[in-house]
Amino acid sequence: GAQAWPSRQVRIVVPLPAGGGPDAVARMFGNALSQKWGQPVVIENLPGADGSTGAAAFVRSADDHALLYSIASVITVNPRVQKQMGFAPTDDLKPIAPVANAVLAVAVHTDVRARTLSELVALAKAAPDGMAWGAGPSLPRFAFMALLKKAQTSLRYVPYRDLATPQADLGQGRIQVLVTSLAAMRAPVEQGKAHILAITSASRAPMLPSVSTAREAGHPEMEIDGLSGFFGGRGMGDGLRTNIAADIQNVGAEPSVRAKIEASGQFVVLGGPAEFAAGIERQHRQVSAIASLIDLSN
């Protein structure tokens, strides 16, 4: 019957590094679900290839007591940019429940004389060599590339391999613009060395009510949601997915959980398999719009 799952320890595979936003959320939910289910829940970080490495390992394991907690871009972006993923995202990953939207934002060093995206674009056009920018991997970088392309301008791009260095560089004015998650720009913003101009989400963020969305700021080409949530393997039945989704929504509705997620620069999105599938579909459309402007594979 429905109560038979879980009958043993549950693994939550996180295809991203420990310590990041999605990892923190997975651990929060793992603890709460363990109490709810009366079974141990362990988190396994398997980072690499923007989430594809861990997702492929999850699919290969075919473990009926494993869940995947992943960013949606594993499905919406990776198939467009990676020749071999090792699995078929739409067949092998079954959406269970959305959990969080990481807020992606554009921040500028305080010396940059722009308080809106349009003012930043005007500065870029006036002096394309005058500013350098950095970005978090995948979605934030693509969104800002789309903005520059649409505006028919460019700025010097500085690639980074980690999340700590760009914050330090923005704070010290070595780069003028940083496009990444709120969590990964917090230090210079809190130190008063940088300002947030806009966020890329479709709706305003609860923790930044006065900051406009890119669409509101006249730049819908930058719109992208940093969606993440729980997936099951291809063998997981609809009934079980619905049951697990109900448990996940109960956890996400707790005010303490919501407060912790918002403190990490994400906001809670609750729903079941249908809502998660719809959110992924919306991100597919957002990524397609960006891909119509830029080449995602470089």
N, C-alpha and C positions, 0 to 999 in steps of 0.2 A: 504493500500500500504506500500512500504518499509519505507516511511517517518513517519509512525505512531509510530515507536519505537525510543526512549522512549517517552511515553505519560505522564509520571509522574516521581517521584523521583526514582533513581536507587541505589540499595545497592550493594556495593562490599564487599563480605565476605572474610576476610583474616584469615585463620585458624592457625595463628601464633601470637606471642605476639607483641604488639605495640612497636615501636622503633627499630625493627630489619630491616635487609636489604629488605626483601620482602614487609614489611609494608610500608617502605619509598617509594618504587617504586609504590605500589598501590595508595598511597596518591598523588604522583606526577601525575600519570595518571588520578586519580579521578578528580583532579582540572582541568586538561586540557580537559577531556572528558565532564565535566559539562559545560564548556564554549562552546564546540563544539555542544553539544546536546541541550543547553538551558534548561536544567533540573538539579535540585540538585543531586549530587552524594555523598552518605555517605559511610564511611568506617566502617565496623563492625569487630572488632577483636574477634575471638572465638578460643583461643588457647587450646591445649591439645592433647595428644596422637600423637605427631609429625605430626599434621595437620588433623588427622582423625576426631576429635571431631567437628571442624568447618565445614569440608567438609560434614559430615553426617547431620549437622544442615542445611546446604545450600540445600542439596538434599531433606530433609524432608519438607522444607518450600515450595518447588515447586512454587517459586515466579518468574513469567516471567519477572520481572524487577530487578532480582538479578543476579550478576556475582560472580564467585569465582576467587580470585587471589591466586594461590597456587604453592608451590614447586611440581615438578613432582614426587618426591619420595612418595607422598601420594598414587600414582598409582603403582609405580615400586617397592617400598620397603615394605610399610605397609601391603599389603596383604600377604607378606611372613612371617611377624613377629607378626601380630596381629590376634588373633583368631576371634574376632568379631569387624568389622569396622562399622557396622550399615548401610552400603550401598554397592553397587556393582560398584567399580571404573570405569570399562570400559563401563558399560551400563549407569551409572547415570551421568557421567561427560563427556561433549562433548568439545574437544579442540577448542578454538577460535583462540588464537594467542600466540606464544612465546614472551617473553619480555626481559628476562635477564638471564645470566648465572652468578651465584655467583662464584667468583674465590676461590677455596679451595686450601690451601697450607700447606706445611710442613715447620715449622720454628724451629730452634734450638737456645738454649742459646749461647751467644758468647763464653763461655768457652768450648763448645763442638767442638772438633777438626775435624769437617766435613764440607765440602763446597758442597758436592754432596750427593745424596741419597745413592749411592754405598758406599761412605766413612762412612755414618751413619750406614748402614747395617754391614760393617766390624767392626765398633766400638761395635755394639750390640752383634755381635758374639764373640768378644774378651772378653767383660765384660757385660753379660746380666743383672747383678745386678747393674751395674754402672749408669744406667739412668732410669728415669721415664718419662712417657708421658701422655698427656691429649688430649682430642679431643672434637670438637663440636659433637652434637648428629647425629646419623644415618650415612649419607654418609661419612663424613671425618673419623669417627671412623672405619667404615667397610673397607675403602680403606687402612688405615694404618695397620689394622689387616691382610689384605690380603698380604701386603708387607712383614710383619714379618713372616707370615706362609710360603710364597713362599721361603723366605730366610732361613727357618727352624731355626728361632731364636725367642726370646721374650724379651720384656722389661716390667718393672713394670707399669701397667696401673693405673692411678688415675682418678676415676670418679668425674665429676662435675655436679652440678645442674643448673649452670648459666653460662653466657659468660664473666663476668668481672673477676672472681677469677682466671681462668686459665691464663689470660694475666698477671695478677700481679705475679702469681707463676712462670711463665716463665721468667719474667723480673728479679725476685729475685733469680732465679736459683733453686727454690724448685722442679720444673720439668725441664727436659732438652729438651723435644720435645713437640711441640704443633701442632696438625693437625686440622685446622678449617678454617673458611672463613677469607679472608683478613681483613675484618672489625673487626673481633674478635681477631686479633693479631696485630692490628695497633700500639697500645701504645708501647709495648716493642721493636718493630722493629724501630719505629721512634725515640725512646730514645737510639738507638744503643746497646740495650741489647740482641737483637736476630737477626738472619739472616734467610731469606727465602731461602730454598734449591731448591724447585721445586713446581710446581702447578699440580693439578690433571686433569685439563681441557684437552680436546682433542687438543686444539690449544693454542698458547701463548696468554697471556693477553695484551691488548693494554697498560695498565698502568704499566706493568712489562716486557717490551720487551726483556730484557736480561736474564730473568729467564726461565729455561728450563721446559718443560712439563715432567711429570713422564715417559711417553713413550720415549721421547727423551733421558731421563736419564737412560734408560734401564730397566724401571720398569712399563711395560704396565698394570700389574695387579692392579695398583693404579688408572687407568684412570676412572674418573667419572666427569660428567658435573653437576654443581649446577643449573639445569634448573628450571625456573619458568615462569608462564604465566597465561592467562585468560581462564577460562572454563565457559561454559553455562550448564544449566540443561538438562536432557534427552529430554525434550519437545521442546527445541530450534531448529528451522528449519535451514537448511543449508544456505538459503539465508540471514537470519538475522545474522548468525555467520560470513558469509563472509563480510557483511556490517560493523559489529562491528570491525572485524579484520582490515579492511581498515582504520577505524578511529584510531585504536590503532597504526597501522604502521605510520600514519601521525604524531601522537604525538611523537612516538619513533624516528622519523627521524629528529626532531628538535635538532640542535646542543646543545642548553642549557640543554635539557632533557638528551641527551647522556652524556654530561659532568658531570651532577649531578649523574647519575647512575654509571659512571666510578669512580667518587670520593667516592662512597659508596662501592667500591671493587667488582663491578659487571660489566659485559659488555653487551651491547644491542644486542639482537638477534631478527631480525624482520622477520615476515612471517605470513601466514594465517593458517587456520585449518590444511591443509595438512602438512605444515612445522612443526607445533607444534606436530602433531601426529607422524611425522618422528623422531623428537627430543626425544619424550617420548619412542618410540620404540628403539632408540639408547641407551637410559638410561636403558631400560629393559635388553638389551644385556650386558651392562657394569655391571649391578647389578648381572646378571646371572653368569658372569665370576668371580665376587667376591664371590658369593655364592657357586661356585664350590670349592673354597679354604677354606672358613670359614663358621661356623654356625651363620647365621644372628640373630638367635632368643635368643642369650645370651647377 
